Amino acid sequence: MALQAATVLANSALEPVTIRSPAELATWFEDFSYTGRHDEDDDELAAVLDLRGELRELLTASRDEAVVLVNRMLAEEGALPQLVRHDAFDYHLHAITSDAPLRARIRVETAMAMVDVIRADEMSRLGVCSDDDCEGVVLDLSRNRSRRFCSTACGNRNAVAAYRSRQRG
């Protein structure tokens, strides 16, 4: 879920911008089951939106580049992994306290999720949208590794273009 949240957050900088207000950030926070401190103000919004470039860099990095980024993110936030259980979730790892700023928690949770991706050598599950006019990050969680587009809109646009091309041919 942390990787999905990071992907949506990274892609929120692309047109159309999808997170522009504290209320839209609150929706993202709820959609991805974040818990803990959430200030819901303009300062928090600015700090979180400032992460989008770093998240995009991490999610599109090579395996070795991702290791460097993950290690840096965890060290800068003073991450200390601990098992926790809350809400509907059984025991899982948190590496930062729930009262830390949301920006720090996003960095650490994304980095911790990337640890699993790197260790399992699953970097091919991350990439950039196949739409020529889009730079969105793609997180492919499909069983057959067939996801190529960052959104339904990009996928539909390409399917329509391919259909029209076939009809002309």
N, C-alpha and C positions, 0 to 999 in steps of 0.2 A: 504494500500500500504506500510506503514511503517513496518508492520509485515512481509510482503513478502520480502521487502528489507533486513530486519534483518535476516530472514531465509536464504536467498541467501548468505548474507555476512558471517553468522556463518558457513554455509556449504562450503564456499570457502576455508576453511582450510583443508578439506578432500581431499583425492586423487580422481580424479586429482584436484590439486589446480587450482582454476579458476580466482583468482585475484592476480596477481604477479607484476603488473607494474602500474604506474600512468595512462597509457592509458586504461588499463582494469578497473581501478577504475573509470575513466571518463565514460566509457561505462555503468558501474553499476549506476553511478550518473544519467545519462540520462535515462536509462531504468526504473528507479523508480521515475522519475520526481522530483528529488531533485533540489532545487533552492538555491540561495544565494552564499556565498563565497565558492570557490573551487580552491585551490592553485595549484593542479595538479603537485605536486612535490613529491620527495621521502620521505620527512618528513611527509607530510600529509598521504601518503600511509602507512608508518610505524605506525602512530598513529591510523589510521582506522583499519588496520589489527590487531592491539593490542586489539581491542574491541571484536574480534570473540569469545574468551572464555567467556567473560562476557555476550554476547548476547546468546550464547548457554546455559549458566547457567540459564538465565532469561527465555528463551523459553522452557526449559524442567523442570522448577521448579514446585513445588506444588503451589497451590493458595496462601497459607500463606507465603511461601518462596518468591514468586513473589512480594507480597506486600512489603516485606522488601527491596528487590532489587530495585523495582520501586521508592519507597520513597527515598532510598539512592541516586539513579541516579539523580532524580529531584533536590534533595537538593544540591548535589555536583555541579550541573551545574547552580544553582540559577534560576531554571525555574520559569517563570511568564507567565501563559497562557493568550493569547490574540487572539481575532478573527482577521483573515486576509483573504484577497482575492487576488489571483494573477494568472496570466496566464489563463489557462482554468478551474481553480478550483474556485468554489464559496466559501463563507465564511467557514472557518474551523479554528481549533485551532493550533496555533504555541505557543511554550512556551519558545522560545529562539530567539534571533535576527538573521537575515539572514547573518550578518557579523561575527557571531561566527564561530570558527573552525568547519570543517565538522565532526570531531570526536564527539564534544559536541552536535552538531545538531542531529547526528544519535542516540546518547544516549537518548536525550530528546524526540525525535520523537518516538523512539521505546517504551520508558517508557510511553509516553502519549497513545500510541496505546494499550499497555498492561493494562492501567487503564480501558479501555472499556471492554477488555476481562475479567478482574477480576470482575468488577462490574456486568457484565452479567452472571457470573459464567460459562464461556465458555472455561475453561482451557483444557477441553477434546479435543479441536481443535488443541492443540499442543502436540507433542510427538516425539518419536524417530523412525526412519525408521524400518520397520519390516524385512528387509533383514538382515540375521544373520551376514553378513560380513560388515555391514554399520552402522555408528553412526550418520547419517545425521538427521537434525531436520526436522520434517514434520509439515507443517501448513495446516490443513484440512479446506478448505473453501467450500467444496462440500455440497450440500443441504442434502444429506443423510449420511453425516459423514463417508464416506467409504474410504477416502484416507489413505493408509497404508505405502506408500513408498515416499522417499524424492525426487525421480526423476523418469523419464521414464525409464532410464537405469536400476535402481534397480527393478522397476515393471516388465520390460520385462525379466530380468534375472530370476526372480522368476516364472513368467508365463511359460517360456521355461523349467525350472527345473520341475515344476509341470506337464507340458505336457509330458516330457520325463519319469517321474516317472509313470504316468498313462499308457504310452505305454509299459513300461517294465512289468507292473502289468497285 
